[in-house]
Amino acid sequence: MAELRFSALKEVFKREPVVTVPPSKDISKYFGSHVFNLHKMEHYLSQEAFRVVKKAITDGKSLTRIEAQQVAIGLKAWAIENGATHFTHWFHPLTDGTAEKHDGFLEMGDNGHMVENFSGDVLVQSEPDASSFPSGGIRNTFEARGYTAWDVSSPVFIVGTTLCIPTIFVSYTGEALDYKAPLLKALSELDKAAVEVCQYFDKDVNKVFATLGLEQEYFLVDEALYYARPDLSLAERTLMGHQSSKDQQLSDHYFGSIPERVMCFIRDFECEAYKLGIPVKTRHNEVAPNQFECAPIHEEVNLAVDHNQLLMDVMRRIARKHKFRVLFHEKPFAGINGSGKHNNWSLSTNTGVNLLSPGKNPKSNLQFLTFLVNVIKAVNDSNEIIRASVMNESNSYRLGGHEAPPAIISVFLGTYLTNMLEDIVSRVTDKKMTPAEKTELKLGIGKIPEILLDNTDRNRTSPFAFTGNRFEFRAVGSSANCGAAMIALNAAVANQLKNFKKEVENIIKKGRNKDEAIFQVIKKYIIESRKVLFEGDNYSKEWHAEAEKRGLCNLKGVPESIKCYLNPNGKEVLVGSGIFSEKELESRCEVEYEKFTKKVQIEARVLGDLAINHIIPTAIRYMSTLLDNVKGLKEVFGDGEYEKMALIHKEMITTISDHISQIEKGVNQMVEERKKANVIEDSYKKSVTYEKKVKPYLQEIRYHIDKLELIVDDEIWPLPKYRELLFTR
């Protein structure tokens, strides 16, 4: 293994940047060239087919078979013209990745010759084998049939020679087996609820859509070093490795000059992203060495989630060309920053208004306050399910660590906006307001734009921070499919807006005017949501103690956190609205329990293998060398000087021996705990056992291995070290 390490390092030093020439320096000329967007539809489809598709996209409706057949003819012509030979229904199973099965356009014609064919039936629906995808017990193994159905709202695209059709994925009995199907339902519920509330302010609003900008953090590692680290290639994170003497202490990597080889990779994947219509805009070095970030322009949530999943796939593919491996794991290296996927979320209307951005007059600012306070109330009331949506095995290492918010969901507004809400609480009364009181209140909220312009800032420690015209949901992990977090957030806000409408209408029925009713409900919500508002340092111990006093959820275990989906609020928000059936929601939890268990299991097996077959033999080899040296000292210097000179060697030998014993003991105990856990049939209990009984050994064993790394001769240490992984280009 030591030979592999040094061979990998030699390979790295030979690397030269791989320069790829883009199709054009003018990005706008090839942006979306591989996407069957409305512009191309208008060119390739009949006028009737184009009108049908455009209406289906706008209204969120599906196509009939006859309509789909018309679209399929034009789509096939465009795809073949652009080099496609195959097609696939592209979907998001509950694996956090994407799935695709390719079929050729080629078929046997009636006259025995080969023809290229693509029908409307194939476009709108397919029947992939669903037996090996996670289902959480929602169907038996022998019930393998699943259905994919075209999501018209997300454009078709070409990757390589394959036409990719974004679809939902359901079981043969109709239950959702993916993230997209429930996400579309959540967005539909949000649209309906938000439009009803918008009608209080603007009768022209007939559609509200959630927007999302996803900041994607990631690490890059040279592929030679990646393959020399079995833990990276199998478990996606380093399970051992002593901290480098220098890593991110000086913050000199943050926003620094991007290394040439990395820049070539970034330019290459950005070019591919542009062809696929992914509007990547920002790129920069992150705080940790070899850590970077890219971010697109905001899009509608469904498309943003699709684009993020596609972007991650593009980045992995392009990285191989440049002899890199992209690490999306939330915590691939101990002791330095992890990676997140910051979700910048907002609400917009068909009239072009951002509902989370203050306006130019008191009326528009009352609308802004209405939606702002309702989002806060949603996060307050649905705190546990929003938290559950970001909790998984890999993100649990990041949350609360370096540059990541804690696993306590709180909301940051900024001092001045918080004071504005408290001013509303102090001014609004239950009795009928006088014209003077209304005027004074409206004059106060009229100041919001200038207050936000001069006094808002980002609280990087907050998991859910307001940043002027959107909320930044920072707790989502870098490897996650954001569909899970967006389902929870949008469903919670939709449910809250429905409750708001009911409460306002009840007050109006009692004889109060609309504005008074809205102010009264807003005041009530501000008071009820105070526990979730926090302006300080979310990393501080004091906040953890304060959050506990307030009753905010801070369960330490991942399985216990996931189980919160099944609490009364979770069922009200997710089942009561029809986003999930109760069976589907329970199955989601089962899938998450199983994923957690399997990931810990893989890490434990990889660590056990490396410890027993690589680390211990290396330590014994070095210990044998020291023993030979001790014997040599006696032969050369005799008994007189021997004791003094051998003392240091003896202490080192004893220390190495102790660490070896502790590693061997830890691995054996970990294996026994795994055996006990593996016979537990209940998936929740099994996952809890893995967390409490197996997972602690990962850190315990690592401690002793990392100590050995500091002692054993560098020439024989088998694995690339942190200083090599993080600083070698």
N, C-alpha and C positions, 0 to 999 in steps of 0.2 A: 504493500500500500504506500509506503514512503516513496518508492520509485515512481508510483503513479502520480503522487503529489508533485514531485519535482519535474516529472515529465510534463505535467499539466502547466506548471509555471513557465517552463521553457516555451511551450506552445503559445502561451499568452504573450510573451515578449516578442514573438514573431508577428503578431497580428498587425495588419495594416487596415486603415479605414476602407470600407467598401463603398465606393461612390456610385450612386445611381442617378442617372439623368431623368428628371421628371418629364412628362409629356409636353409641358409648356411652363414657362415662367409665370404665365398669367393663369393663376389657379381657377379663376372664374370660367375659363374656357373648357376645362375638363371636370369641374366640380359636378358631381352627380352623373357622370358619363356612364356609369354602370348601374344606374337606377332607372326603373320604369316609372318615372314621375309624371305629373299631369301634362307637362310640356310634350313628353314623348307619347303619352296616351293620345293626346290630341292629334298627333301626326300619324300614329299607327292604327288607331281605332276609328270606326265609323262615327259619325256625329251622334247617332243614337246611343251607341255603346259608351262613348265618352261622357255623354250627359248622365247616363245611368250610373257609371262608376263615380263620377264627381259627386252626384247626389248621395250615393251610398257612403262615400267618405265623409261628407258633411253631416249626414244624419246618423251615421254609425249603424247602418243597416247592411244586411248581407244581400247577395245577388241571387236571382233565380237561376235555374240551370240554363235556360235559354239565354239570359243576359250574360252568364258566365261563358257560354260558348262563343258569343260574339267577341268577348274580351280575349279569350284564349287564342283566337286566330291572330289577332294583332300582336299579342304578347309573344307568341311563338316566332312570328316574323322578326320582331325586334331582337329576341334572344339569339336566334340562329345567326342573324346578321352581325351580332356582336360576339360570335365565337362559341356560344353555348351548345353543348352536345347532350347535356343531362339537365334534369330538374330535380328539386327536392323540396319537401315541406320542412321548413326551418322552424324549430320550436324550442321552448325553454322548459325542459323537464325539471323535476325537483332535485337536480344534482348541482345547481348553481352554474352549470355550463349550458351549452346549446346542443341540439341533436339534429341529425340530418341523415336521410337515406336516399342515395342518388339512383334515379332511373333514367334511362336513355330515351331520347325522342324517337329512336329507331323502332319501327314495328314492321311486321310482315304485311304487305299489301294484298289486296284481293287477287291480283294476278301473279302472286308468288314472288314479287320483287319487294325490296326493302323501301319503306317510306318513312318520312319524319312526321310524327303525329303528336298532337297535344290537345286534349279535349277540355271543354268546360267542366265536365265531371271531375277530371283529374285536378284541375286548377282549384276548385273549391273544397275538395275533400279527398283524403287518402286514409288508408288503413294500415299504419305501421304496427309491427309487433310491439306490444306494450309490456310484455312479460318481465323484462329485465330492468325496467325503470322503477324508481321508488314510488310506492303507492300507499304505504302505511296501512296495509291490510285491507284496502278498499276493494280489492278484487283478488280472487285466487290465482295462483300461478297458471293454471290451465285456462283461465279466462284471459287469454293473451291479447285479444283484439283491442285496439285503441283507435281513435279517430283524430285526425288533424283537420281543421277547417280554416280556410283563408281569412286572415285579418285584413280586410280591405283598407283599413286606416293606416297600415304600415306598408310602404311601397316595396314592391318586388325588386330584387337586385341580383347582379351576377358576380360570383366569386370564381375566378379562374375560368373554367368552362361549364360551370353549374349555375343554372337559374334557381335562385333561392326565393321561396314563397313564405313569408312570415305567417305562422298559423297558431291557433290555440290547439291544445292537446287534451283530449278527454277520454275516459274509459268507455267501453262499449255500452255501459249503462248510463253514461252521461255525466259522471262525476269528473271534475277538473283534476288533471294530473300535471298541471304546469303552473307557472306564475301569471301568464298572460290572461287566461280566461277570467280569474277573479279580479285581476287588475282592471280589466276593461269594465267589469261590473261596478267596481268601486268608483271608477272615474265617471261612469254613467250616473251613479247615485249622487256623486258630488255635483255634477252638472245640474241635475234637476233641483237639488236642494239650494244650490247657490243662486240659480236663476230666480227662484221664488223670493229669495231675500233681496236680490238686486232690483226686483220690481218695486220695492219701497222707494228706490232712488232714481231708477231710469227704466221706463217702460220699453225702451228699444232693445234692452238686453234680452236675448233669447238663447244664448249659449255661454257657458263658463267652462273653461278648460284649465287644468292644472299644468304648469310649466316646470321644467326641471333642467338644471345645469349640473352636470356631474364632474367634479374634479377628481381625476383618477391618479392616485399615487402608486408608485411601483419601484422595485429595485431591479438593477441589472447585474448579472454575474456572468463572467466568461464561461462558455459552455464546457471548456476543458476542466475548469475548477468545479463546475456544477457536477460533472460526472465523476469527479474524484471525491465528491461528498455524497455518499448514499443517502444520508438523511435529507439533503436538499432535493435529490431526484425522486425519492420515494415518499417523504413526509412533507415536502415543500417548505421546511424550515430547518435551521441548524439545531439539532438536539444537544449539541455540546459545542464548546468553543470559548476560550477565555477572551475577555474583552481586550481589544487592541489598546496599546498605551495611548494612542491618539485616535479619536474617532470624530465625534461632532462637537467636542468641547468649545472649539473656537468659532463655531458657526461659519467657518470659512467656505463651506461648500454651498451654503444657502444662497440662492440667486447668483452664484458664481458663474464664471465662463463655462459653458457646456463643453466637455472634452470632444475632440474632433471625431473620434470613432463613435461616440454616443450620438453626436449631432447627425452623423450620416444615417444611423439607425432611425433617429427621430424624423428626419426629412423623408426617409423612405416610407415609414409607416403613415406619416401624415399624408403623403401623396396617395397611398392606397385608400386612406380614409376619405379623402376628398372625392375620389372616383365613386365611392360608395355613398356619397352625400352626407358624410359625417362632418359637421362644421367645427373641426378642431381649431381652436384659436390661440390658446395659451400653452407655453412650455417653459419649464424652468427647473433648475436644480432644487431639490428639497434640502432639509437640514442635515439628514444623515448622509454619510458618504455613499456614493453609488445609488442614491435615491433621487427620483425625479417625479415630475407631475405634468400631466396634460389636462386641458379642460376645453370643452366645446362651448359654442353659443347655446343659449337656452332653447329647448324645443318642447313640444307637448310631451307629457310624461310617458305615454306609451311608446312613442317614437324614440325618446331619449333613452329609455331602458333598452329597447332593441339595439340602438346604436352603440350603447355602452358594451353590451354583450358582444356585438360584432367587432367593436374596436379592440377589446381584449383578445379576441381570436386573431385579428389582424396583427396586433403587436407580437403575439407569440410566434406567428408564422414568419414575420419579417425579422424578428430577433435571430432566428436560426440562420438566416442568410448572412447576418453580421457576426455569427459565432457568439451570440449572447443567449442567455436565457432570462426571460422576464419572470420576476417573483411577485405575484400578487398577494401572497400570504400576508396577513396583517402584522405578523411579528417574526420575520425570518431570522432576525439576529437579536440576541438578548442584549440589553443594556443601552440600546440606541432607539431612536424613534421608530415606531411602527408606521404602517400605511393605512390610510383611510380612503373613503370615497365620499367626499362631502357633497351632500344633496342640497343644491340651492333651489328651493321650491317656492312657487308663487301661484297666483290665480289671475287669469286674464279673461276678458269678455270679448264677445264678437264685435263690440264697439271700439275695441282697442284700448280699453282701460285696464291697468294693473290694479287689482282690488287691494293689494297690499302696499300701494304707493299713495301717499297723501296727494290731494288735489289742490285746486286754486281757490276753493271757496268752502264755507262751512258745510254745505250739503255733501260735497264730494268727500270731505274729511270725516263726516259722520259715517259715510259708507266705509271709508278706510278703517275707522275705529271699530265699526261693527264686525268687519271680517277679522281684523287683528285680534280683538277680544274673543271672538268665537274660536279662532285657532288656539289661543292660549287655553281657553276652557276645554277644548278637545284634548289638548296635551295633558291637562290636569286630570280630566275624568278618565281618559283612556291611557293613562301613563304606563300601566303594566303591559298592555298589548303593543304599544309603540316600542317599549323597551325590549319586549320579547322578539320583535321583528329584527333586531340587530344582534341578538345574542346567539352565538354559535361557538364551536370549539376554538377556532382560530382567532376570532375577534376577542375572545375572553382574555387572551394574552396581551392585547393592545389596550383595551378600555381601562382608563385610569392610569395608564403608563405614560411614557414619554410622549408629549405632544398629542395626547388623545384625551378626550373628555372621560369622566368616570361613568360607570354604568348606572348613573342616577340621572333620569331625564328631567332636566329643569329648563326654563326659558329665560333667556337674556334679552332685555329690551333697550337697555341704556338708561341712565339716570333721568334724563329729561322726559323721555316718553313714559317712564314709570311714574314720575311726578305728575304728568298730565293725566294719567289714569286715576291717580289718587285725588287729583283735583276734581275729577268727575264724581268720584265717590262722595267727596265733601259737599259738592254743590247740588247734586240731584237728590230730590226728596220724593217720598211717596205721595205727597199731596200735589194738587194741581199747581204747575209752575206759572208764575206771573210773566207777562211779556218781557219785563225788564230782566228777570232771571234767565229766560230763554236766550235773550240777546247777549247777555254777559257770557253765558256758557258757549254760545256759538262763536263769539269773538275769541274766546279762549282756544277752541279747537281750530280756529282759523290760523293760529300761529304754528301749527304742527310742521308744515313744510320747512319753515326757516329754522325751527328747533332741530329737525332731523338733519338738515343740511350742515349745520355747524357743530352738532354735538353727538352724532352717532359714531360708534366705533365697533369693531369686531371683538368679541370676547372669545379668544381662541380656546379657552378652557371649557366653554359652554357646549353641551351637546345639541342645543336647539336655540340658535341665536338669531335675533332679528337684525338685518344688515341694511336697513334703509328702504328696501322695496321687496324684500323676500325674507324667508327664513332659511338659515343654513343648518341643515341636519347633519352634524359632524360625526355622529356616533356610528354611522354605517361603515362596515369593513370593506377593505379594498378588493377582496376576492368575491364579495357577495353579488348575487343578482339583486339589484335594487328593487325588483318587483315586490319582494316581501315587505320591505320598509314602506314602499309607496302604497301597497294595499292597506296596511294598517293606518298610515297617516291620512290618506284620502278618505278612507271609510270612516275614521273617527271624526274628521271635519264635516263630512256629509251628515253623519248622525247628529252632530252638534247643531248644525245649521237648521235641521228639521226641528229640533227641540226649541231653538231660538224663535223660529217662525210661530210655533204654537204658543209660546209664552207672550210674544208681542201681540198676537191676535187676541189672546185672552184679556190683556190689559185694554186693548182698543175697544173690546166689547163692553168694558166698564165705563166707557165715555171719554177716555183719554185720546188725544190725537196721536198720530203715528210717531212723531219725533219724541214726544214725551215717553211713549211706550218703549221705544228703542232705547232711550237713555236709561230708563228704569231697569230694563233687562241687562244692559251693559254694566250698570253699577252693580247689580246682583252678581253677575259673572266675575267681575273684577275681585269682589270680596271673596267669592267662593274659590277663586284660582290663585289667591295670594301665595299659597304654599309652594306652587311650582315656579314662582318668579324668584330669580336669584341673580344679583348683579356682581357678585364677588368672584373669588378664585375657586373654581370647581375642583382644583387639585388639593386644596387645603384639607387637613384633618378636621378642622372646625366645621367645614361645610358638611362633611360626612356625618358628624354628630348632629348638626342642625337639621339635615335632611331626615335623619331618623326621627327626630322630635316632631318634624312636620308630617311624618307618616308617608314619605315618599319611598317607593320600592327600591331596595338595594340588595336583592337576593344575591348571594355569592355564587350559587351554583347555576350552571347553564341549563340543565334539565328542569330545575325548579322554575327558572325564569320562563322557559318555553311553555310550561304547563299553565302559565297565566293566560294564555289564549283561551283557556276553557273556563275562566272565571265569569261571573255574571255579566260584567261589562263587555268582555270579549264576545260572548254569545249575543248580547244585545246589538253590538256594533257590526259584527261580522256575519252572524246567522240571521238576526232579526231583519236586516236589510236585504237578505237574499244573496249576499256575495258568496257565502258558503252555505251548504247544508250542514247540519250538526255532524253528520258522518264525515263530510269532507274536512271540516275543521279538526276533528279528532284525528283523522288520518294524517293531516299536516304535522301535527304534534308527534305522531308515531314516526314519521319520516325523519323529523329533526332529532328525536331521541336516538334513532338508529344511526344517523350520520355522526352524531357526537360520539357514540360508542365506538363506531368503526374507526374514526379518526384517532381517538386515543389508543385504540387497539393497535393500529398501524404504527403509531409513534413508539409505543412500548416494544413492539416486536423489532422495529428497526434499531432502537437504542440498545435493546438486549443483544442483538446480533453484533453491532459495532463494539459494544463493551467487551463481550466475551471473545469474539474472534479477531479483533483488531487492537483495541486499547490495552487490554490485559496482556496479551502476548508481547506487545511493544514495551510495556512497562517492565515485564519480566526480563526481556532481552536487555534492557538498559540496566536493570538491577544486577543481572549476571555480569555485565561489564564492570560495574562498580565492585562486585565481589572479587572479580579477578584482579582489579586494581589494588584492593585491600591485601590480597595474598601477595601480590608483587611488592608492595611496600615492605612487608615483613621480610621478604627474601633480600631486598636491597639494603634496608636500613637496620635490620635486626630488631630485637625486642626493645631496646632502649628508646629509640625514636618512634617506633611503630605505633604505640598507643596514641601519642599526640597527633600524628599525621593521619591515622585511620579514623579518628573520632568523627570528623565531618562526614566521611563516607558512610560510617555506620549509622549516623543519624538520618542521612538521606535514604539509605537502604530501608531502615525501619519505617520512615514516612511513606515511602513507595509501597512497602508491604502492607501497611495499614490501609492505604487508599485502595489497593487491589482487593483486600479482604472486604472492605465496605462496598465496593462495586459489585463483587461477586455475590455478596449477601443480599444486596439490594435487588439485583437482577433475579435471583432465585425467589425472593419474597414477592416481587412483582409478578413473576410467572404464576406463582401459587394464587395470588389474588385474582389474576385473570381467569384462571381455571374455575375458581369459585363463582366469579361473575358470569362466566359464559354459560353456566347451567340455569341461570335465572331466565325464565320465559317472559315475564312482564318487561316490555321494552323500557318503560319509565324507570322501574326499579333497577334494571340492569344498567341504564345510563348513569343513574345516581351512584350506584356502586362503583362504576368505572371512574367517576369523578372523585369520589371520596376515598376509594381504596387503591386504585391503580395510578391515577394521574399524579399524586404526590411523589411517587417514586421517580418520575421523570426528572424532577428538579433535584431530588436527593442524589441520584446516581450521577447526574450531570455535575454536581458540586465536586465530587471526588475526581471525575475525569478532567475537569477544568484545572484542578490543582495539579494533577499529573502533567498536564500540558506545560505548566511552568517549570517543571523539574526535569522531565525527560529530554534527552538530547534532541535538538531541533532536526538534526540530520536523519533521525529515524522515526519522527512523529508521522503517523500515517495519513492524516487529513490536512487539507489546506486550512490555514489559520485565518482568523478574522482580519489580520493586517493584510493578508494576501487576497481574501475575498472582497474586501471593501475598498482597497486602494490600487489594485492592479487593473490597468485598463486593457 
